[in-house]
Amino acid sequence: MMKWQGFYLSDHTASLNKVDREDEIKLNRRHSEQMALNEIESCLSQALEKSQVVRVERSLQDQNGYVAPFIEGKIEGYYQDKLMIGGEFIAINEIYAISLMK
């Protein structure tokens, strides 16, 4: 850490604040109630028909047990059992819950 006349340099404190915010979001991220496969399929078909933005909660966790970041975006396409949402391929069986965004 660098100080100048007793003050922390602003770039350094800004980056520390950003890391703190990211950690806070990661620690507080929780799944909503798990959805059944037929509910997920219904929501997906509605989003495709009306070209709506969805929010996907994957059933993945990192090595520390934290919930994976949610993915938001329009369904850009699909192939077999995978969807392209927000530039990422997501397997349908990885979806824990999905919701339509307004």
Secondary structure as GFF3:
##gff-version 3
##sequence-region A 1 102
A	DSSP	beta_strand	3	4	.	.	.	ID=ss1
A	DSSP	beta_strand	7	8	.	.	.	ID=ss2
A	DSSP	alpha_helix	10	28	.	.	.	ID=ss3
A	DSSP	alpha_helix	37	50	.	.	.	ID=ss4
A	DSSP	beta_strand	53	58	.	.	.	ID=ss5
A	DSSP	beta_strand	71	79	.	.	.	ID=ss6
A	DSSP	beta_strand	82	85	.	.	.	ID=ss7
A	DSSP	beta_strand	88	91	.	.	.	ID=ss8
A	DSSP	three_ten_helix	92	94	.	.	.	ID=ss9
A	DSSP	beta_strand	95	100	.	.	.	ID=ss10
###
